[in-house]
Amino acid sequence: MSREFCRLLLRLSVIAVAVSAPIAASQALGSAGVDPGAKPRCAEGYVRAYGSRAPWNIPVKGLPLEDPETEADLVRALLAASGNGALAIGTIQSNLAVYRATADTPRVEIIADNHPEWGNLRSGQRVPWDPRWPVWLGPARTDRGAVVLEMDTGREWNLNGVRGLQADGRLLVRRGNLVVTSGRAHHPITAPPADWRTYEGSMRGLRACGIQTFAMLTTAEEWRQGYIPHAVPLLVHGGHPRAYRAPATSPHGNNRWSNAAFPPLGTRYFLDISDAEIEAAVHSSRKNEQEYLVGLRAFLVALRDYGGFVCDGNASKHIGTWIETVTTAGWSFSNPGYDISPWFKRHNDRWRAIVASDRYPAKARSSEVCGR
């Protein structure tokens, strides 16, 4: 994948300024939602994270919309929080690293030096870390977030403020979590570790909304295969400082961009657009090379079929998202971008809002079987 492709793939700027007329909650969602009987489109070897009942893995088709008044309020809040609906994929603030650890990966001590009580790890505890892994040292304002996945055990480690190995061999971070089944960041750790391959719950801790970091994160593998079979994380400029909805488990009260008029964390939105409209959007872009179009199409399909959850604040006045920027093997993406604003200006009434995940039908689940 070329660096130019990467640059173009991550910056998607769109303008959406109108709120659609609400439809009945019983009406089918989307013009062409996920077909439960469709053949999986995952590349060989790809394994989707988390279980089939994890809220972000359940397609929007069949889920109820909010009542018309609430939905209209939530969509207005989304647009107000994002500069009238501007959407940017992959600003420098939203880069995240994902590392895959094996049984042979060394374990190193961490130094947790900034509000370690927000996580369940403390200085002196050990995490899997290979000295050869590249470290994302972005600007000071960025989270410098990292996820370490243990491929053999299923453990997931969420690290914030990663600054690399020090001269004494310890790993300097702001704070960290081992994702556990209790869903809370208690120290000392007493709950069993969660398995990122099968876990279906949330994890109150590092991420502002109280959902573990790897949930919904779009990976380099997904962009390359052209298929993102889960909801995506949405970062908005603001976010209600005290309100949150399931599957979120905590507010982000210390967010200096918070505004009570903006969406509660955990709110799920999707774009009600058809296959034909997605193709029109893809081909309205300034680039026509097939490799450029694969990722853009995948992201738009994901926004339609799975939607996105408001997960955190954003320093800029647009909707952002998290993308795997650094991998175990090295750099994957580098500040790319994509612009199809003219198309979105003609389809600015397509954002919809779904009920909180604790109101989903009891039988709601995903039929996708990627890697299972």
C-alpha positions as CSV (number, residue, x, y, z in Angstrom):
1,M,0.0,0.0,0.0
2,S,1.5,3.3,-1.0
3,R,2.1,6.2,1.4
4,E,0.0,8.4,-0.9
5,F,-2.8,5.9,-0.7
6,C,-2.6,6.0,3.1
7,R,-2.6,9.8,3.2
8,L,-5.7,9.9,1.0
9,L,-7.5,7.1,2.8
10,L,-7.6,8.5,6.3
11,R,-8.8,12.1,5.8
12,L,-12.5,12.0,4.8
13,S,-14.0,15.4,5.0
14,V,-17.8,15.6,4.7
15,I,-20.4,18.2,5.4
16,A,-23.8,17.2,6.7
17,V,-26.1,20.1,7.8
18,A,-29.6,18.9,7.8
19,V,-31.5,16.5,10.1
20,S,-33.7,13.9,8.3
21,A,-37.3,13.5,9.0
22,P,-37.6,10.7,11.7
23,I,-39.1,7.3,10.7
24,A,-40.9,4.8,12.8
25,A,-38.7,2.7,15.0
26,S,-40.2,-0.5,13.6
27,Q,-39.1,0.4,10.1
28,A,-36.2,-1.6,8.6
29,L,-32.9,0.2,8.9
30,G,-30.8,1.1,6.0
31,S,-31.4,0.7,2.3
32,A,-29.3,-2.5,2.1
33,G,-28.3,-3.8,5.5
34,V,-26.2,-6.8,6.3
35,D,-27.7,-10.0,4.9
36,P,-27.5,-12.7,7.6
37,G,-27.0,-15.3,4.9
38,A,-24.4,-13.5,3.0
39,K,-21.0,-15.2,2.5
40,P,-18.3,-13.6,4.7
41,R,-16.1,-11.2,2.9
42,C,-13.1,-11.5,5.2
43,A,-9.6,-12.2,3.9
44,E,-8.1,-15.5,4.8
45,G,-6.5,-15.4,8.2
46,Y,-8.5,-12.4,9.4
47,V,-10.3,-12.8,12.8
48,R,-12.8,-10.2,13.9
49,A,-12.3,-9.2,17.5
50,Y,-14.9,-9.9,20.3
51,G,-18.0,-12.1,20.3
52,S,-21.1,-12.0,18.1
53,R,-23.2,-10.3,20.8
54,A,-20.8,-7.5,21.5
55,P,-22.9,-4.4,20.6
56,W,-20.4,-3.1,18.1
57,N,-20.4,-6.4,16.2
58,I,-24.2,-6.4,15.8
59,P,-25.4,-4.9,12.5
60,V,-27.9,-2.1,12.6
61,K,-30.4,-4.0,10.5
62,G,-33.2,-5.1,12.8
63,L,-32.2,-2.8,15.7
64,P,-34.8,-0.2,16.7
65,L,-34.3,3.5,16.1
66,E,-34.8,6.0,18.8
67,D,-38.3,7.6,19.0
68,P,-38.6,10.4,16.4
69,E,-38.1,13.3,18.9
70,T,-35.1,11.8,20.6
71,E,-33.5,10.8,17.3
72,A,-33.9,14.3,16.0
73,D,-32.3,15.7,19.1
74,L,-29.4,13.2,18.9
75,V,-28.7,13.9,15.3
76,R,-28.8,17.7,15.9
77,A,-26.4,17.2,18.8
78,L,-24.0,15.2,16.5
79,L,-24.0,18.0,13.9
80,A,-23.6,20.7,16.5
81,A,-20.6,18.9,18.0
82,S,-18.9,18.4,14.7
83,G,-19.0,21.7,12.8
84,N,-22.3,20.8,11.1
85,G,-21.3,17.2,10.4
86,A,-17.7,17.5,9.2
87,L,-16.1,14.0,9.2
88,A,-12.4,13.5,9.1
89,I,-10.9,10.1,9.0
90,G,-7.4,9.8,10.5
91,T,-6.3,13.1,11.9
92,I,-3.0,12.9,13.7
93,Q,-4.8,12.9,17.0
94,S,-6.5,9.6,16.3
95,N,-3.5,7.4,15.5
96,L,-3.2,4.2,17.6
97,A,-0.7,1.4,17.6
98,V,-1.7,-2.3,17.8
99,Y,1.0,-4.9,18.6
100,R,0.6,-8.7,18.4
101,A,2.4,-10.5,21.2
102,T,3.3,-14.2,21.2
103,A,4.4,-16.6,23.9
104,D,8.0,-15.6,23.1
105,T,7.4,-11.8,23.5
106,P,9.4,-10.4,26.5
107,R,7.6,-9.0,29.4
108,V,8.9,-5.7,30.7
109,E,8.1,-3.5,33.8
110,I,6.1,-0.4,33.2
111,I,6.4,3.1,34.8
112,A,2.9,4.5,35.1
113,D,3.5,8.2,35.8
114,N,0.2,10.1,35.2
115,H,-3.1,9.2,37.0
116,P,-2.3,5.5,37.2
117,E,-5.5,5.1,39.3
118,W,-7.5,5.6,36.1
119,G,-6.3,2.1,35.1
120,N,-5.6,-1.2,36.9
121,L,-1.8,-1.3,36.2
122,R,0.8,0.2,38.4
123,S,4.5,0.9,38.1
124,G,6.5,-2.3,38.5
125,Q,3.9,-4.6,36.8
126,R,4.9,-6.3,33.6
127,V,3.3,-6.2,30.2
128,P,4.3,-8.0,26.9
129,W,6.6,-5.7,25.0
130,D,9.2,-6.4,22.3
131,P,12.0,-3.8,22.1
132,R,11.9,-4.1,18.3
133,W,8.3,-2.7,18.1
134,P,8.1,0.8,16.6
135,V,6.7,3.4,19.0
136,W,4.2,6.0,17.9
137,L,5.6,9.2,19.4
138,G,3.1,11.7,18.2
139,P,2.6,15.3,19.3
140,A,2.2,15.9,23.0
141,R,-1.6,16.6,22.6
142,T,-2.2,13.1,21.3
143,D,-3.0,10.1,23.4
144,R,-0.1,8.0,22.1
145,G,-2.4,5.0,22.7
146,A,-1.4,1.4,22.2
147,V,-3.0,-2.0,22.3
148,V,-1.1,-5.2,23.0
149,L,-2.9,-8.3,22.0
150,E,-1.7,-11.7,23.2
151,M,-2.4,-14.0,20.3
152,D,-2.1,-17.2,22.3
153,T,-4.1,-16.2,25.5
154,G,-6.5,-13.6,24.2
155,R,-5.4,-11.0,26.8
156,E,-5.7,-7.4,25.8
157,W,-3.5,-4.6,27.3
158,N,-4.6,-1.0,26.8
159,L,-1.8,1.6,27.3
160,N,-2.0,5.3,27.2
161,G,0.8,7.8,26.7
162,V,3.4,5.3,25.5
163,R,6.8,6.9,25.4
164,G,9.0,3.8,24.8
165,L,11.6,1.9,26.6
166,Q,13.9,3.8,29.0
167,A,17.6,3.3,29.6
168,D,16.8,0.9,32.4
169,G,14.7,-1.3,30.2
170,R,11.3,-0.2,31.6
171,L,8.4,1.0,29.5
172,L,7.2,4.5,30.2
173,V,3.5,5.1,29.9
174,R,0.9,7.4,31.5
175,R,-1.4,4.6,32.6
176,G,-2.7,1.2,31.5
177,N,-5.2,-1.5,31.8
178,L,-5.4,-5.3,31.5
179,V,-8.9,-5.8,30.1
180,V,-10.8,-7.9,32.6
181,T,-14.2,-9.5,32.7
182,S,-15.5,-7.4,35.6
183,G,-15.6,-4.4,33.3
184,R,-13.9,-2.2,35.8
185,A,-10.4,-0.9,36.3
186,H,-9.9,-2.1,39.9
187,H,-6.4,-2.4,41.4
188,P,-5.2,-4.9,42.4
189,I,-6.6,-7.0,39.6
190,T,-8.8,-9.8,40.9
191,A,-11.2,-10.5,38.0
192,P,-10.2,-13.0,35.2
193,P,-8.7,-11.4,32.1
194,A,-11.1,-11.0,29.2
195,D,-10.4,-12.6,25.9
196,W,-10.4,-10.1,23.0
197,R,-11.4,-12.9,20.6
198,T,-14.7,-13.7,22.4
199,Y,-15.5,-11.0,25.1
200,E,-18.8,-9.2,24.6
201,G,-18.7,-6.6,27.4
202,S,-17.2,-3.2,28.0
203,M,-14.2,-2.1,30.2
204,R,-14.4,1.0,32.2
205,G,-10.9,2.5,32.1
206,L,-8.7,4.3,29.7
207,R,-11.1,5.1,26.9
208,A,-13.2,8.1,27.7
209,C,-16.6,6.3,27.3
210,G,-15.5,3.2,29.2
211,I,-15.0,0.7,26.4
212,Q,-11.8,-1.1,25.8
213,T,-9.5,0.4,23.2
214,F,-9.5,-2.4,20.6
215,A,-13.3,-2.5,20.4
216,M,-14.3,-0.9,17.1
217,L,-10.8,0.2,16.2
218,T,-10.4,-0.2,12.5
219,T,-7.3,-2.1,11.7
220,A,-4.8,-2.0,8.8
221,E,-5.9,-5.5,7.9
222,E,-9.6,-4.4,7.6
223,W,-8.7,-1.4,5.4
224,R,-6.6,-3.7,3.1
225,Q,-9.3,-6.4,2.8
226,G,-11.9,-3.8,2.1
227,Y,-14.3,-5.0,4.8
228,I,-14.9,-3.6,8.3
229,P,-17.4,-6.0,9.9
230,H,-18.2,-3.9,13.0
231,A,-19.2,-0.4,14.1
232,V,-16.5,2.3,14.1
233,P,-15.5,4.7,16.9
234,L,-16.7,8.2,16.5
235,L,-14.8,11.1,18.2
236,V,-16.7,14.4,18.5
237,H,-15.7,17.9,19.4
238,G,-17.4,17.9,22.8
239,G,-19.5,15.1,24.1
240,H,-21.8,15.4,27.1
241,P,-19.5,15.8,30.2
242,R,-21.8,13.7,32.4
243,A,-24.1,11.6,30.2
244,Y,-23.4,8.3,28.6
245,R,-25.5,5.4,27.2
246,A,-24.8,1.7,27.0
247,P,-22.4,0.2,25.9
248,A,-20.5,3.1,27.3
249,T,-19.8,2.7,31.1
250,S,-18.5,6.1,32.1
251,P,-18.6,9.8,31.3
252,H,-15.7,11.9,30.3
253,G,-16.1,14.7,32.8
254,N,-12.6,16.1,32.5
255,N,-12.9,16.7,28.7
256,R,-12.2,20.4,28.3
257,W,-14.2,20.4,25.1
258,S,-17.3,19.0,26.7
259,N,-20.6,20.6,26.1
260,A,-23.9,19.4,27.6
261,A,-25.7,20.0,24.3
262,F,-23.5,17.5,22.5
263,P,-24.1,13.7,22.2
264,P,-23.9,11.4,25.2
265,L,-21.0,9.0,25.0
266,G,-22.1,5.6,23.7
267,T,-24.7,7.1,21.3
268,R,-24.8,4.9,18.1
269,Y,-25.4,6.6,14.7
270,F,-25.4,5.2,11.2
271,L,-25.8,6.5,7.6
272,D,-28.9,5.4,5.8
273,I,-27.5,5.0,2.3
274,S,-27.8,2.4,-0.5
275,D,-25.2,0.4,-2.3
276,A,-25.7,2.7,-5.4
277,E,-25.2,5.8,-3.3
278,I,-22.0,4.3,-1.8
279,E,-20.6,3.6,-5.2
280,A,-21.5,7.2,-6.3
281,A,-19.7,8.5,-3.3
282,V,-16.6,6.4,-3.9
283,H,-16.4,7.4,-7.6
284,S,-17.0,11.1,-6.8
285,S,-13.6,11.1,-5.2
286,R,-10.7,12.8,-6.9
287,K,-8.7,9.6,-7.1
288,N,-9.8,6.7,-9.4
289,E,-7.1,4.1,-8.6
290,Q,-8.8,0.9,-7.4
291,E,-6.5,0.6,-4.3
292,Y,-7.7,4.0,-3.2
293,L,-11.3,3.1,-3.5
294,V,-11.2,-0.1,-1.5
295,G,-10.8,1.5,1.9
296,L,-13.2,4.3,1.3
297,R,-15.9,1.9,0.2
298,A,-15.3,-0.3,3.2
299,F,-15.6,2.6,5.7
300,L,-18.8,3.9,4.1
301,V,-20.3,0.4,4.1
302,A,-19.4,0.0,7.8
303,L,-21.1,3.3,8.6
304,R,-24.2,2.1,6.9
305,D,-24.3,-1.6,8.1
306,Y,-22.8,-1.2,11.6
307,G,-22.7,2.5,12.2
308,G,-20.5,4.1,14.9
309,F,-20.5,4.8,18.6
310,V,-19.5,8.2,20.1
311,C,-16.4,7.1,22.1
312,D,-14.4,10.2,23.0
313,G,-13.9,13.9,22.5
314,N,-12.0,15.4,19.6
315,A,-9.9,18.6,19.7
316,S,-11.0,19.7,16.2
317,K,-14.5,20.5,15.2
318,H,-15.3,17.4,13.2
319,I,-16.2,13.8,13.7
320,G,-13.1,11.7,13.8
321,T,-12.3,8.0,14.2
322,W,-9.5,5.8,15.6
323,I,-7.4,3.8,13.1
324,E,-4.5,1.4,13.6
325,T,-1.6,3.5,12.5
326,V,1.4,1.4,13.8
327,T,1.6,-2.4,13.8
328,T,4.0,-5.0,15.1
329,A,5.7,-5.0,11.7
330,G,6.1,-1.3,11.4
331,W,4.3,1.8,10.1
332,S,1.0,1.0,8.5
333,F,-0.6,4.4,7.9
334,S,0.9,7.9,7.9
335,N,-1.6,10.9,8.1
336,P,-3.6,10.1,5.0
337,G,-6.9,11.6,3.8
338,Y,-9.9,11.5,1.5
339,D,-12.3,14.2,0.4
340,I,-15.8,13.5,-1.0
341,S,-17.4,16.6,0.5
342,P,-19.5,17.4,-2.6
343,W,-21.3,14.0,-2.4
344,F,-22.0,14.4,1.3
345,K,-23.4,17.9,0.8
346,R,-26.1,16.3,-1.4
347,H,-26.8,13.6,1.2
348,N,-26.7,15.6,4.4
349,D,-29.9,14.1,5.9
350,R,-28.8,10.5,6.3
351,W,-27.6,10.3,9.9
352,R,-29.8,8.1,12.1
353,A,-29.7,7.3,15.8
354,I,-30.3,3.9,17.4
355,V,-31.4,3.0,20.9
356,A,-28.9,2.3,23.6
357,S,-27.4,-1.2,23.5
358,D,-29.2,-2.2,26.8
359,R,-32.5,-1.9,24.8
360,Y,-31.4,-4.1,21.9
361,P,-33.7,-7.2,21.2
362,A,-32.6,-10.2,23.3
363,K,-31.8,-12.2,20.2
364,A,-29.7,-9.5,18.6
365,R,-26.3,-10.9,17.4
366,S,-24.0,-10.9,14.4
367,S,-24.1,-13.7,11.9
368,E,-20.6,-12.8,10.6
369,V,-18.1,-15.6,11.1
370,C,-14.8,-14.1,10.2
371,G,-12.1,-16.4,11.4
372,R,-14.5,-18.4,13.6
